Amino acid sequence: MENPIGFGIIGCGVIADFHANALADLPGDARLIGAADVRPQAAAAFAARHNVRAFASVEELLACPDVDVVNICTPSGFHAETAVAAANAGKHIIVEKPMAITSAQLDQMQEACERNRVLLSSIAQSRFSQGVRMAKDALDGGRLGKLVCADIYMKYHRSQEYYDSGGWRGTKAVDGGGALMNQGIHGVDLLLYLAGDVKSVYALSKTLSRHIEVEDTLSAVAEFRSGALGVIQATTSVGPGYPRRLELNGDAGSIALEETSIVRWDLPNGETQDVVSPSAPHSSASVPTALSTYGHTQQFADVIRALRTGEKPLIDLREGRRPVDLILAIYRSAAEHRPVDL
């Protein structure tokens, strides 16, 4: 039996506990060595909760030979510099969404990982759910016919107190964007994964209810390379907040998901009873921490498989870039009031 792969977490905010708990679900394959944070007290508290080592600095964690993979859980704007440092230290990388917040940062991460021959996987845990996998199989098998529409509607609620709770939240420099970049990126990733690449976008963006630098409400129209049309909508300014809805409509059949649960399955053969759920069991529409660790656990297992076999993980560096590149194009469209080609 192979030894467990050693993991170290950088950034000890809320999401770090999800990473630690997900790694604990893989006891024979993964071992959490410790964590580091620019706030020593945060690293110490995290280490105490999970019975691991509190590193005195990021540099000390990156120098630790027992750490094979670094999980980056810092605020979004710091993902790139941390990932470059990790790659230069020869560590493989798992980075929370979004992978980075500018094209230049994405390029820096890609160059560092390729030069140092390390793996990078950006968190997109929703891809590992049964509902998403079934929808992917149906689309790839042509069971919906020709794809006509592919839409994502994310109407979440985040209070002003949520944004005020961290000085980086809702800022251009560190959050990189608002409802679309922070909360909406998972839906954008699923849309690209299921419906394919986008050819062009046209967007409108506003800050309607929250006192933040970035958008709390955005709507975009997308043209996919397949010819299908779609809507990408993201807001954190509505009450009480609804589960994210993804709709895929072909000329022969349609599928709808709430979060990652299938709520409509209308295919030509009439198979509906065995796959449809009444609602999404987990949704962070109103409560940011109302998440399951299942997707993270599955993604970490996929990264471990890739490291041991030399194969690519399901979400590699290129896949991690795709939703960020699309979101940046959407932001450019909204800023310049014109369609933008990708």
C-alpha positions as CSV (number, residue, x, y, z in Angstrom):
1,M,0.0,0.0,0.0
2,E,1.3,3.4,-1.0
3,N,2.0,6.0,1.7
4,P,-0.5,8.9,2.1
5,I,0.2,12.0,0.2
6,G,1.1,15.0,2.5
7,F,-1.0,18.2,2.2
8,G,-0.5,21.6,3.7
9,I,-3.1,24.4,3.8
10,I,-2.3,28.1,3.2
11,G,-5.0,30.4,4.5
12,C,-7.0,29.5,7.5
13,G,-10.3,31.1,6.8
14,V,-13.7,29.4,6.7
15,I,-13.1,27.3,3.6
16,A,-9.9,25.8,5.1
17,D,-12.0,23.7,7.5
18,F,-13.9,22.2,4.5
19,H,-10.5,21.3,3.0
20,A,-9.3,19.7,6.2
21,N,-12.6,17.8,6.7
22,A,-12.5,16.5,3.1
23,L,-8.9,15.3,3.5
24,A,-9.9,13.5,6.7
25,D,-12.4,11.5,4.6
26,L,-9.3,10.0,2.7
27,P,-7.3,8.6,5.6
28,G,-5.4,6.0,3.6
29,D,-4.5,8.4,0.7
30,A,-4.1,11.8,2.3
31,R,-2.5,13.2,5.4
32,L,-2.9,16.8,6.4
33,I,0.5,17.9,7.7
34,G,-0.3,21.4,8.8
35,A,-1.3,25.0,7.9
36,A,0.0,28.5,7.6
37,D,-1.6,31.9,7.6
38,V,-0.3,35.5,7.7
39,R,-2.3,35.7,11.0
40,P,-0.4,33.4,13.3
41,Q,-3.3,33.1,15.7
42,A,-5.5,31.9,12.9
43,A,-3.0,29.2,12.0
44,A,-2.7,28.2,15.6
45,A,-6.5,27.9,16.1
46,F,-6.9,25.9,12.9
47,A,-4.0,23.5,13.9
48,A,-5.6,23.0,17.3
49,R,-9.0,22.1,15.7
50,H,-7.5,19.6,13.4
51,N,-4.6,18.3,15.5
52,V,-1.9,19.3,12.9
53,R,1.1,21.5,12.8
54,A,0.9,25.3,12.7
55,F,3.7,26.6,10.5
56,A,5.3,29.9,11.5
57,S,5.1,31.1,7.9
58,V,4.1,30.2,4.4
59,E,7.8,29.9,3.6
60,E,8.3,27.3,6.4
61,L,5.3,25.3,5.1
62,L,6.7,25.3,1.5
63,A,10.1,24.2,2.8
64,C,8.6,21.2,4.6
65,P,9.6,17.9,2.8
66,D,6.5,16.1,4.1
67,V,4.2,18.5,2.2
68,D,3.6,17.2,-1.3
69,V,0.5,19.3,-2.2
70,V,-0.4,22.8,-1.1
71,N,-4.1,23.8,-0.7
72,I,-4.4,27.5,-1.3
73,C,-7.4,28.9,0.7
74,T,-6.4,32.6,0.8
75,P,-8.5,35.5,-0.5
76,S,-8.8,35.3,-4.3
77,G,-6.3,38.1,-5.1
78,F,-3.5,36.3,-3.4
79,H,-4.0,32.9,-5.2
80,A,-1.5,33.6,-7.9
81,E,1.5,34.8,-5.9
82,T,1.0,31.9,-3.5
83,A,0.7,29.4,-6.3
84,V,3.8,30.7,-8.0
85,A,5.7,30.4,-4.7
86,A,4.4,26.8,-4.3
87,A,5.3,25.8,-7.8
88,N,8.8,27.2,-7.4
89,A,9.1,25.1,-4.2
90,G,8.2,22.0,-6.3
91,K,4.8,21.5,-4.6
92,H,1.7,20.4,-6.4
93,I,-1.3,22.8,-6.0
94,I,-5.0,22.7,-5.3
95,V,-6.3,26.3,-5.4
96,E,-9.8,27.5,-4.3
97,K,-12.0,29.2,-6.8
98,P,-11.4,31.5,-8.7
99,M,-8.0,30.2,-9.8
100,A,-6.9,33.9,-10.2
101,I,-8.6,37.2,-10.9
102,T,-6.7,38.6,-13.9
103,S,-5.3,37.3,-17.1
104,A,-1.8,38.2,-16.1
105,Q,-2.1,36.2,-12.9
106,L,-3.4,33.2,-14.8
107,D,-0.5,33.4,-17.2
108,Q,2.0,33.6,-14.3
109,M,0.5,30.6,-12.6
110,Q,0.6,28.6,-15.8
111,E,4.2,29.5,-16.6
112,A,5.4,28.6,-13.1
113,C,3.5,25.3,-13.0
114,E,4.8,24.2,-16.5
115,R,8.3,25.3,-15.8
116,N,8.4,23.4,-12.5
117,R,6.4,20.4,-13.8
118,V,3.9,20.5,-11.0
119,L,0.2,19.7,-11.2
120,L,-2.4,22.4,-10.5
121,S,-6.1,21.7,-9.9
122,S,-8.6,24.5,-9.3
123,I,-11.6,23.7,-7.1
124,A,-14.7,23.0,-9.1
125,Q,-16.3,20.4,-6.7
126,S,-19.8,20.5,-8.3
127,R,-18.5,18.6,-11.3
128,F,-18.2,15.4,-9.2
129,S,-21.9,15.2,-8.2
130,Q,-24.0,12.4,-9.6
131,G,-26.5,14.9,-11.1
132,V,-23.9,16.7,-13.1
133,R,-22.3,13.5,-14.3
134,M,-25.6,12.2,-15.5
135,A,-26.3,15.5,-17.3
136,K,-22.9,15.3,-18.9
137,D,-23.4,11.8,-20.1
138,A,-26.8,12.7,-21.6
139,L,-25.4,15.7,-23.4
140,D,-22.3,13.8,-24.7
141,G,-24.5,11.0,-25.8
142,G,-26.7,13.3,-27.9
143,R,-29.8,12.4,-25.9
144,L,-31.1,16.0,-25.8
145,G,-30.7,16.3,-29.5
146,K,-29.2,19.6,-30.8
147,L,-28.5,22.0,-27.9
148,V,-30.6,25.1,-28.2
149,C,-30.3,26.9,-24.8
150,A,-28.0,26.6,-21.9
151,D,-28.7,28.9,-19.0
152,I,-27.4,29.5,-15.4
153,Y,-29.4,31.5,-12.9
154,M,-27.8,32.2,-9.5
155,K,-30.0,34.4,-7.3
156,Y,-28.3,34.3,-4.0
157,H,-28.5,36.5,-0.9
158,R,-25.4,37.9,0.8
159,S,-26.0,40.6,3.5
160,Q,-24.0,43.8,3.8
161,E,-22.6,42.3,7.1
162,Y,-21.2,39.4,5.0
163,Y,-19.2,41.8,2.9
164,D,-18.2,43.9,5.9
165,S,-16.9,40.8,7.7
166,G,-13.7,40.7,5.7
167,G,-11.9,43.8,4.4
168,W,-11.2,42.0,1.0
169,R,-14.8,41.0,0.3
170,G,-16.4,43.0,-2.6
171,T,-13.1,44.7,-3.6
172,K,-11.7,44.8,-7.1
173,A,-8.1,44.3,-6.0
174,V,-8.6,41.1,-3.8
175,D,-12.1,39.7,-4.6
176,G,-11.6,40.3,-8.3
177,G,-15.3,40.8,-8.9
178,G,-18.6,40.4,-7.2
179,A,-21.5,38.0,-7.5
180,L,-20.2,36.5,-10.7
181,M,-16.5,36.0,-9.9
182,N,-17.0,34.9,-6.3
183,Q,-20.3,33.0,-5.9
184,G,-21.2,32.6,-9.6
185,I,-18.0,31.0,-10.8
186,H,-19.2,27.4,-9.9
187,G,-22.2,27.8,-12.2
188,V,-20.1,29.3,-15.0
189,D,-17.7,26.3,-14.7
190,L,-20.7,23.9,-14.9
191,L,-22.1,25.7,-17.9
192,L,-18.8,25.4,-19.8
193,Y,-18.3,21.8,-18.7
194,L,-21.7,20.8,-19.9
195,A,-22.5,23.1,-22.8
196,G,-19.0,23.7,-24.2
197,D,-17.0,26.8,-25.0
198,V,-18.6,30.3,-25.4
199,K,-18.0,32.2,-28.6
200,S,-19.2,35.7,-27.5
201,V,-20.9,37.5,-24.6
202,Y,-22.8,40.7,-24.0
203,A,-23.4,41.8,-20.4
204,L,-24.9,44.4,-18.1
205,S,-23.6,44.8,-14.6
206,K,-24.8,46.9,-11.7
207,T,-24.4,47.4,-7.9
208,L,-28.0,47.7,-6.8
209,S,-28.2,46.9,-3.1
210,R,-24.8,46.4,-1.5
211,H,-22.1,49.0,-0.6
212,I,-19.2,47.3,-2.4
213,E,-16.8,48.2,-5.2
214,V,-18.0,45.4,-7.5
215,E,-21.2,44.1,-9.0
216,D,-24.0,42.6,-6.9
217,T,-26.1,41.9,-10.0
218,L,-25.2,40.9,-13.5
219,S,-26.9,39.5,-16.6
220,A,-25.2,38.3,-19.8
221,V,-26.3,36.7,-23.0
222,A,-23.9,34.1,-24.4
223,E,-23.5,32.5,-27.8
224,F,-21.8,29.1,-27.6
225,R,-19.5,27.8,-30.2
226,S,-22.1,25.1,-30.9
227,G,-24.6,27.8,-31.9
228,A,-26.7,27.5,-28.8
229,L,-27.7,30.6,-26.9
230,G,-27.7,31.1,-23.1
231,V,-28.2,33.4,-20.2
232,I,-25.7,33.9,-17.4
233,Q,-27.3,35.6,-14.4
234,A,-25.7,36.2,-11.0
235,T,-26.8,38.3,-8.0
236,T,-26.2,38.4,-4.3
237,S,-28.7,41.2,-3.7
238,V,-32.0,39.4,-3.6
239,G,-33.9,37.9,-0.6
240,P,-34.2,35.3,0.6
241,G,-32.0,33.7,-2.0
242,Y,-32.8,30.6,-4.2
243,P,-30.8,27.6,-5.1
244,R,-28.7,28.0,-8.3
245,R,-30.6,26.7,-11.4
246,L,-29.0,25.3,-14.5
247,E,-31.2,24.6,-17.5
248,L,-30.1,22.6,-20.6
249,N,-32.5,22.5,-23.5
250,G,-32.1,20.6,-26.7
251,D,-34.5,20.2,-29.6
252,A,-35.3,16.6,-28.4
253,G,-35.2,16.9,-24.6
254,S,-34.3,19.0,-21.6
255,I,-32.6,18.7,-18.2
256,A,-32.7,21.2,-15.2
257,L,-30.6,21.1,-12.1
258,E,-30.9,23.0,-8.8
259,E,-27.4,23.3,-7.5
260,T,-26.2,19.8,-8.4
261,S,-29.5,17.9,-8.1
262,I,-31.6,17.1,-11.2
263,V,-35.1,18.5,-10.8
264,R,-36.3,18.0,-14.4
265,W,-35.3,15.2,-16.7
266,D,-37.4,15.3,-19.8
267,L,-35.8,13.1,-22.5
268,P,-37.4,11.4,-25.5
269,N,-37.6,8.0,-23.9
270,G,-39.6,9.3,-20.9
271,E,-37.2,8.3,-18.2
272,T,-38.0,10.7,-15.3
273,Q,-38.8,8.8,-12.1
274,D,-35.4,7.4,-11.1
275,V,-33.3,10.5,-11.4
276,V,-35.4,13.5,-10.3
277,S,-35.0,15.1,-6.8
278,P,-37.6,17.4,-5.3
279,S,-34.9,20.0,-4.4
280,A,-31.3,20.5,-3.8
281,P,-30.2,19.0,-0.5
282,H,-27.3,21.5,0.0
283,S,-27.4,25.1,-1.1
284,S,-25.4,28.2,-0.1
285,A,-28.0,30.5,-1.6
286,S,-28.5,32.3,1.7
287,V,-25.9,30.8,4.0
288,P,-22.3,30.7,2.6
289,T,-21.2,27.8,4.7
290,A,-24.2,25.5,3.9
291,L,-22.0,23.2,1.9
292,S,-21.2,19.5,1.8
293,T,-17.6,18.3,1.8
294,Y,-18.5,15.5,-0.7
295,G,-17.4,17.4,-3.8
296,H,-14.1,18.5,-2.3
297,T,-13.4,15.0,-1.1
298,Q,-14.0,13.6,-4.6
299,Q,-11.8,16.3,-6.2
300,F,-9.0,15.6,-3.8
301,A,-9.3,11.9,-4.5
302,D,-9.1,12.7,-8.2
303,V,-5.9,14.7,-7.7
304,I,-4.3,11.9,-5.7
305,R,-5.2,9.5,-8.5
306,A,-3.6,11.8,-11.0
307,L,-0.4,12.2,-9.0
308,R,-0.1,8.4,-8.6
309,T,-0.8,7.5,-12.2
310,G,0.7,10.5,-14.0
311,E,-2.7,11.1,-15.7
312,K,-4.5,14.5,-15.8
313,P,-7.0,15.4,-13.1
314,L,-10.5,16.2,-14.2
315,I,-9.9,19.8,-13.4
316,D,-6.4,20.7,-14.5
317,L,-4.8,24.2,-15.0
318,R,-6.5,24.7,-18.4
319,E,-9.9,23.7,-17.0
320,G,-9.4,26.1,-14.1
321,R,-8.7,29.0,-16.4
322,R,-11.9,28.5,-18.5
323,P,-14.5,30.0,-16.2
324,V,-12.2,32.9,-15.2
325,D,-11.4,33.8,-18.8
326,L,-15.1,33.8,-19.5
327,I,-15.9,35.9,-16.5
328,L,-13.2,38.4,-17.4
329,A,-14.7,38.7,-20.9
330,I,-18.2,39.3,-19.4
331,Y,-16.8,42.0,-17.1
332,R,-15.1,43.6,-20.2
333,S,-18.4,43.5,-22.1
334,A,-20.2,45.2,-19.2
335,A,-17.5,47.9,-18.8
336,E,-17.3,48.6,-22.5
337,H,-21.0,48.2,-23.3
338,R,-20.5,46.0,-26.3
339,P,-20.3,42.3,-27.2
340,V,-16.9,40.7,-26.6
341,D,-15.6,37.7,-28.5
342,L,-13.6,35.0,-26.7
